[in-house]
Amino acid sequence: MNPFTVAVPQSKLDAITARLRAYPWFPAPDDEGAGWSRGINSAWLREICGYWINGFNWRAQEKDLNRFPQFIVPVEGLDIHFVHVVGEAQGKRPLLITHGWPGSHYEFWGVIEKLAFPSRFGGKTEDAFDVVVPSLPGYGFSGRPARPLGQRATARLFNTLMTDVLGYKSYLAQGGDWGSLVTSAIGVDHGPSNGGACRGIHLNMMALRPNPPIPQTDEEKRWLAHMGAALQAEGAYFQEQSTKPQTLAHALMDSPVGTAAWILEKFHGWSDLADHGDIERVYSKDQLLTNVMIYLVTDSIATSVWYYRARLEEGGVELKAGQRCETPTAFAHFPGERIFSAPPRSWAERAYNFVRWTEMPDGGHFAAMEKPDAFVTEIRDWARTTP
């Protein structure tokens, strides 16, 4: 296990800036649609790119990215990057947190210290965790698999990281987006029902479906119809990344502006912007661009979209007929999660062993980044009741 420091060569930064400056802005339609309904707003994208060139300071963000201890370790021959903060729990209360796409380990920058050192923020020492935040395979500073590597395999790698590498005899796990599927796979494959080390899981997006996936109530039928319509309207990216990721990868790798547009449109569409619709009332420009830059400075936008194809090739995390994830499961329903909205509890309970279900007042897909304090409180409350 080797300590790791983010240190991007200046030549890499200069090349990104040169491509930003050279971007051939094309004339946008006079009417681009309300609320980014036809895609990212060109005027806003041009504005943030202007800030990117003239105001954004990567070296300051790089210093912040090195604020917590981080490491690289080979697991099954693949380098895994992870943040590891041994907090006031002093090794006794490990928590694995897994991100998704188009996020990164940086999503949790506003919660790591609060989870690890609660007494610094008016909390109780007994609520502290050892916090472990890996980068998914092919994302950020983790290594690139030779071929698409899926969520169940990632669960195995992360369980090995927690147990064999870090030496934890047991741990808790949390995740949203792809992290919810990885965390669910940890619950299925590495939970107490089969002698595994994971004692409990927490999700802020539902990943597993019951087998058979047949609705049993009118509420479940309405939810499935809603999900079908939502994916029809918003799921084109999922289809492309699941079927022909390498074609898309070539386009995204060619343009920092294109990569930013592809990522930031999702941050706008999946976040809880309430009635104002202003993405910058939820995130700062620096937060948005730091997340984008993690993809660009590591050239990982290409392998990040492979992760969708990997789900198809690996087969996802499909339950057997009548099977549930029996690991004690908690779910936080952030109501701004519009595209991947929570199913009726009757549906979800056929897939998970729920011990906690929390209706959050607000917040969306990127819960830890949007509502860090609410996220921290929910994780603390859940962990207090987990044996």
C-alpha positions as CSV (number, residue, x, y, z in Angstrom):
1,M,0.0,0.0,0.0
2,N,1.6,3.2,-1.2
3,P,0.8,6.8,0.0
4,F,-0.6,8.9,-2.9
5,T,-0.5,12.6,-3.6
6,V,-2.4,14.3,-6.4
7,A,0.3,16.1,-8.5
8,V,-0.8,16.8,-12.1
9,P,2.0,17.8,-14.5
10,Q,1.8,21.4,-15.6
11,S,2.0,20.2,-19.2
12,K,-1.3,18.3,-18.7
13,L,-3.0,21.4,-17.3
14,D,-1.6,23.6,-20.1
15,A,-3.0,21.1,-22.7
16,I,-6.4,21.2,-21.2
17,T,-6.4,25.0,-21.0
18,A,-5.2,25.2,-24.7
19,R,-8.1,23.1,-25.8
20,L,-10.5,25.1,-23.7
21,R,-9.3,28.3,-25.4
22,A,-9.4,26.8,-28.9
23,Y,-13.0,25.4,-28.5
24,P,-15.0,26.5,-31.6
25,W,-18.2,27.9,-30.0
26,F,-21.0,27.4,-32.4
27,P,-24.1,29.6,-32.7
28,A,-26.8,28.4,-30.3
29,P,-30.5,28.4,-31.1
30,D,-32.3,31.5,-29.9
31,D,-34.6,29.3,-27.9
32,E,-32.7,26.4,-26.2
33,G,-35.7,25.4,-24.1
34,A,-36.7,26.2,-20.5
35,G,-34.8,24.5,-17.6
36,W,-32.2,22.9,-19.9
37,S,-34.9,20.8,-21.4
38,R,-33.0,20.4,-24.6
39,G,-29.6,19.9,-23.0
40,I,-27.1,22.1,-21.3
41,N,-27.6,25.8,-21.6
42,S,-25.0,27.2,-24.0
43,A,-24.7,30.6,-22.3
44,W,-24.1,29.1,-18.9
45,L,-21.6,26.6,-20.3
46,R,-19.7,29.4,-22.0
47,E,-19.7,31.4,-18.8
48,I,-18.3,28.5,-16.6
49,C,-15.7,27.8,-19.3
50,G,-14.7,31.4,-19.1
51,Y,-14.2,31.0,-15.4
52,W,-12.4,27.8,-16.0
53,I,-9.8,29.6,-18.1
54,N,-9.5,32.8,-16.2
55,G,-10.6,32.1,-12.6
56,F,-10.4,28.5,-11.7
57,N,-7.2,27.5,-9.7
58,W,-6.5,23.8,-10.1
59,R,-3.4,24.0,-7.8
60,A,-5.6,25.3,-5.0
61,Q,-8.1,22.5,-5.6
62,E,-5.2,20.0,-5.9
63,K,-4.1,21.1,-2.4
64,D,-7.6,20.5,-1.1
65,L,-7.7,17.1,-2.8
66,N,-4.5,16.2,-0.8
67,R,-6.2,17.3,2.5
68,F,-6.9,13.7,3.5
69,P,-4.6,10.7,3.5
70,Q,-4.9,8.6,0.4
71,F,-3.2,5.5,-1.0
72,I,-2.9,3.3,-4.0
73,V,-2.9,-0.5,-3.5
74,P,-3.1,-3.4,-6.0
75,V,-6.1,-5.6,-5.5
76,E,-6.3,-8.6,-7.8
77,G,-3.7,-6.9,-9.9
78,L,-5.7,-3.6,-10.3
79,D,-4.5,-0.4,-8.6
80,I,-7.2,1.0,-6.4
81,H,-7.0,4.5,-5.2
82,F,-8.7,5.3,-1.9
83,V,-9.0,7.9,0.9
84,H,-8.5,6.5,4.4
85,V,-9.1,8.8,7.3
86,V,-8.6,7.1,10.7
87,G,-10.8,9.3,12.8
88,E,-11.8,9.4,16.4
89,A,-13.1,5.9,16.1
90,Q,-9.4,4.8,16.1
91,G,-10.0,1.8,13.9
92,K,-13.1,0.5,15.6
93,R,-15.9,1.8,13.3
94,P,-15.0,1.5,9.6
95,L,-17.3,3.0,7.0
96,L,-16.8,2.3,3.2
97,I,-18.4,5.0,1.0
98,T,-18.7,4.4,-2.8
99,H,-19.4,7.0,-5.5
100,G,-21.0,6.7,-8.9
101,W,-21.0,8.4,-12.3
102,P,-20.6,11.3,-13.2
103,G,-19.3,11.9,-9.7
104,S,-16.0,10.9,-8.1
105,H,-14.5,10.3,-4.6
106,Y,-14.6,14.2,-4.4
107,E,-18.4,14.0,-3.9
108,F,-17.7,13.2,-0.2
109,W,-15.3,16.1,0.5
110,G,-17.9,17.9,2.6
111,V,-18.7,14.9,4.8
112,I,-15.4,13.0,5.4
113,E,-14.1,15.1,8.2
114,K,-17.5,15.4,9.9
115,L,-17.9,11.6,9.8
116,A,-14.4,11.0,11.1
117,F,-14.1,13.8,13.7
118,P,-17.5,14.7,14.9
119,S,-16.3,16.4,18.0
120,R,-14.7,19.1,15.8
121,F,-18.2,20.0,14.7
122,G,-20.1,19.9,18.0
123,G,-20.8,16.1,17.7
124,K,-20.0,13.1,19.9
125,T,-16.8,11.2,19.7
126,E,-18.7,7.9,19.8
127,D,-20.3,8.7,16.5
128,A,-17.0,8.8,14.7
129,F,-16.0,6.5,11.8
130,D,-12.8,5.4,10.1
131,V,-13.8,6.6,6.6
132,V,-12.7,4.8,3.5
133,V,-13.6,6.3,0.1
134,P,-12.2,4.5,-3.0
135,S,-12.3,5.6,-6.6
136,L,-14.2,3.0,-8.7
137,P,-12.1,0.9,-11.1
138,G,-11.4,3.0,-14.2
139,Y,-12.3,6.3,-12.4
140,G,-10.1,9.1,-11.2
141,F,-6.9,7.9,-9.7
142,S,-7.7,4.2,-9.7
143,G,-6.2,1.9,-12.4
144,R,-7.9,1.1,-15.7
145,P,-9.1,-2.5,-16.0
146,A,-8.0,-4.3,-19.2
147,R,-11.7,-4.7,-20.1
148,P,-15.0,-3.5,-18.6
149,L,-15.2,-4.6,-15.0
150,G,-18.6,-4.6,-13.3
151,Q,-20.2,-3.8,-10.0
152,R,-20.2,-7.2,-8.5
153,A,-16.5,-7.5,-9.2
154,T,-16.0,-4.1,-7.7
155,A,-17.8,-5.2,-4.6
156,R,-15.4,-8.1,-4.3
157,L,-12.4,-5.8,-4.7
158,F,-13.7,-3.3,-2.1
159,N,-14.4,-6.0,0.4
160,T,-10.9,-7.3,-0.1
161,L,-9.6,-3.7,0.4
162,M,-11.5,-3.4,3.7
163,T,-10.7,-6.9,5.1
164,D,-7.4,-8.1,3.7
165,V,-5.6,-4.8,2.9
166,L,-6.9,-2.6,5.8
167,G,-7.5,-5.5,8.2
168,Y,-11.0,-4.6,9.4
169,K,-12.8,-7.6,10.8
170,S,-16.2,-6.0,10.0
171,Y,-17.4,-2.7,8.4
172,L,-20.4,-0.7,7.3
173,A,-21.0,0.4,3.7
174,Q,-22.8,3.3,2.0
175,G,-23.5,4.2,-1.6
176,G,-25.5,6.1,-4.2
177,D,-25.7,5.8,-8.0
178,W,-23.2,3.0,-9.0
179,G,-22.2,3.1,-5.4
180,S,-25.7,1.8,-4.5
181,L,-25.3,-1.2,-6.8
182,V,-21.7,-1.9,-5.5
183,T,-22.9,-1.5,-1.9
184,S,-25.9,-3.8,-2.6
185,A,-23.6,-6.4,-4.1
186,I,-21.5,-6.2,-1.0
187,G,-24.6,-6.8,1.1
188,V,-25.6,-9.8,-1.1
189,D,-22.2,-11.4,-1.4
190,H,-20.2,-10.2,1.7
191,G,-22.9,-9.8,4.4
192,P,-23.5,-11.7,7.7
193,S,-25.9,-14.2,6.1
194,N,-23.0,-15.8,4.3
195,G,-20.3,-15.2,6.8
196,G,-19.1,-11.9,5.3
197,A,-17.6,-8.9,7.0
198,C,-20.2,-6.2,6.0
199,R,-22.5,-5.7,9.0
200,G,-24.9,-3.3,7.3
201,I,-25.5,-1.2,4.2
202,H,-27.0,2.3,3.6
203,L,-28.3,3.5,0.3
204,N,-29.5,6.8,-1.1
205,M,-30.5,5.2,-4.4
206,M,-32.3,1.8,-4.8
207,A,-30.4,-0.7,-6.9
208,L,-31.8,-4.2,-6.6
209,R,-35.2,-5.3,-7.9
210,P,-37.2,-8.3,-6.6
211,N,-37.2,-11.5,-8.6
212,P,-39.6,-11.9,-10.2
213,P,-39.9,-8.2,-11.0
214,I,-43.7,-8.2,-11.2
215,P,-45.7,-5.4,-9.7
216,Q,-48.2,-6.6,-7.0
217,T,-50.0,-3.3,-6.3
218,D,-51.4,-0.4,-8.2
219,E,-48.8,1.8,-6.6
220,E,-46.0,-0.4,-7.9
221,K,-47.6,-0.4,-11.4
222,R,-47.7,3.4,-11.3
223,W,-44.1,3.6,-10.2
224,L,-42.9,1.3,-13.0
225,A,-44.8,3.3,-15.5
226,H,-43.2,6.5,-14.2
227,M,-39.7,4.9,-14.3
228,G,-40.3,3.8,-17.9
229,A,-41.3,7.3,-18.9
230,A,-38.4,8.9,-17.0
231,L,-35.8,6.6,-18.6
232,Q,-37.4,7.2,-22.0
233,A,-37.0,10.9,-21.6
234,E,-33.6,11.0,-19.8
235,G,-32.0,7.6,-20.3
236,A,-30.3,8.0,-23.7
237,Y,-26.9,8.5,-22.0
238,F,-27.4,5.1,-20.3
239,Q,-28.2,3.3,-23.5
240,E,-25.2,4.8,-25.3
241,Q,-22.8,4.1,-22.4
242,S,-24.2,0.6,-21.9
243,T,-24.0,-0.4,-25.6
244,K,-21.2,1.6,-27.4
245,P,-19.1,3.2,-24.7
246,Q,-15.9,3.3,-26.7
247,T,-17.5,5.3,-29.5
248,L,-18.6,7.9,-27.0
249,A,-15.2,7.8,-25.3
250,H,-13.5,9.0,-28.4
251,A,-15.8,12.0,-28.6
252,L,-15.4,12.9,-24.9
253,M,-11.7,12.5,-24.8
254,D,-11.3,15.0,-27.7
255,S,-12.9,17.9,-25.8
256,P,-12.7,19.3,-22.3
257,V,-15.8,21.4,-23.1
258,G,-17.6,18.3,-24.4
259,T,-16.7,16.3,-21.2
260,A,-17.9,19.2,-19.0
261,A,-21.2,19.5,-20.9
262,W,-21.8,15.7,-20.7
263,I,-21.1,15.7,-16.9
264,L,-22.6,19.1,-15.8
265,E,-25.9,18.5,-17.6
266,K,-26.4,15.5,-15.3
267,F,-25.5,17.6,-12.2
268,H,-28.2,20.0,-13.3
269,G,-30.8,17.4,-14.1
270,W,-30.3,15.1,-11.2
271,S,-29.8,17.6,-8.4
272,D,-32.6,19.1,-6.3
273,L,-32.7,22.6,-7.6
274,A,-36.1,23.2,-6.0
275,D,-38.0,25.9,-7.8
276,H,-35.1,28.2,-8.7
277,G,-33.4,25.9,-11.3
278,D,-30.0,27.5,-10.5
279,I,-27.3,24.9,-10.3
280,E,-24.9,27.5,-8.7
281,R,-27.2,27.8,-5.6
282,V,-26.4,24.1,-4.9
283,Y,-22.8,23.9,-6.0
284,S,-20.0,26.4,-6.5
285,K,-18.2,26.6,-9.9
286,D,-15.1,25.3,-8.2
287,Q,-16.9,22.2,-7.0
288,L,-18.3,21.5,-10.4
289,L,-15.0,22.0,-12.2
290,T,-12.9,20.1,-9.7
291,N,-15.1,17.0,-10.3
292,V,-14.8,17.5,-14.1
293,M,-11.1,18.0,-13.9
294,I,-10.6,14.7,-12.0
295,Y,-11.9,13.0,-15.1
296,L,-9.7,15.1,-17.4
297,V,-6.4,15.0,-15.6
298,T,-6.6,11.2,-15.3
299,D,-8.0,10.6,-18.8
300,S,-10.6,8.5,-17.1
301,I,-13.8,9.7,-18.8
302,A,-13.3,6.9,-21.3
303,T,-13.0,4.1,-18.9
304,S,-15.7,5.6,-16.6
305,V,-18.3,5.0,-19.3
306,W,-17.1,1.4,-19.7
307,Y,-18.7,0.8,-16.3
308,Y,-22.1,0.8,-18.0
309,R,-21.1,-1.9,-20.5
310,A,-19.6,-3.9,-17.7
311,R,-23.0,-4.2,-16.0
312,L,-24.3,-5.8,-19.2
313,E,-21.4,-8.1,-19.6
314,E,-21.2,-9.1,-15.9
315,G,-24.9,-9.5,-15.7
316,G,-25.5,-6.9,-13.0
317,V,-26.5,-7.9,-9.5
318,E,-29.5,-10.0,-10.2
319,L,-31.2,-11.7,-7.3
320,K,-32.3,-15.3,-7.6
321,A,-36.0,-16.1,-7.5
322,G,-37.3,-15.2,-4.0
323,Q,-33.9,-14.0,-2.8
324,R,-33.3,-10.8,-0.9
325,C,-30.3,-8.9,0.2
326,E,-30.4,-10.1,3.8
327,T,-27.8,-7.7,5.1
328,P,-29.5,-5.2,7.3
329,T,-30.3,-2.3,5.0
330,A,-31.1,1.4,5.5
331,F,-32.4,3.8,2.8
332,A,-32.5,7.6,2.8
333,H,-35.0,8.9,0.3
334,F,-33.9,12.3,-1.0
335,P,-37.0,13.6,-2.7
336,G,-35.1,15.5,-5.4
337,E,-34.0,12.1,-6.9
338,R,-36.3,12.5,-9.9
339,I,-34.9,10.1,-12.6
340,F,-34.1,7.2,-10.3
341,S,-36.9,7.8,-7.9
342,A,-37.5,5.5,-4.9
343,P,-39.9,2.5,-5.5
344,P,-42.8,1.8,-3.2
345,R,-41.6,0.2,0.0
346,S,-43.6,-2.9,-0.8
347,W,-41.5,-3.4,-4.0
348,A,-38.2,-2.7,-2.3
349,E,-38.8,-5.0,0.7
350,R,-39.0,-7.9,-1.6
351,A,-35.3,-7.2,-2.6
352,Y,-33.8,-5.9,0.7
353,N,-34.0,-6.6,4.5
354,F,-34.9,-3.0,5.5
355,V,-34.2,-1.9,9.1
356,R,-34.5,1.8,8.4
357,W,-36.2,4.0,5.8
358,T,-35.8,7.8,6.2
359,E,-37.8,10.4,4.3
360,M,-35.4,13.3,3.8
361,P,-36.8,16.9,3.5
362,D,-34.8,17.8,0.4
363,G,-31.8,16.9,-1.7
364,G,-31.2,14.9,-4.8
365,H,-29.0,12.4,-6.6
366,F,-25.7,13.7,-5.3
367,A,-26.8,13.7,-1.7
368,A,-23.5,14.0,0.2
369,M,-22.5,16.9,-2.0
370,E,-25.9,18.7,-2.1
371,K,-26.8,18.2,1.6
372,P,-23.7,17.3,3.5
373,D,-25.0,18.0,7.0
374,A,-28.2,16.1,6.5
375,F,-26.2,13.2,5.0
376,V,-23.9,13.1,8.0
377,T,-26.8,13.2,10.4
378,E,-28.5,10.4,8.6
379,I,-25.4,8.2,8.5
380,R,-24.7,8.8,12.2
381,D,-28.3,8.0,13.2
382,W,-28.2,4.8,11.1
383,A,-24.9,3.6,12.5
384,R,-26.1,4.1,16.1
385,T,-28.7,1.4,15.6
386,T,-26.5,-1.0,13.6
387,P,-25.0,-3.7,15.9
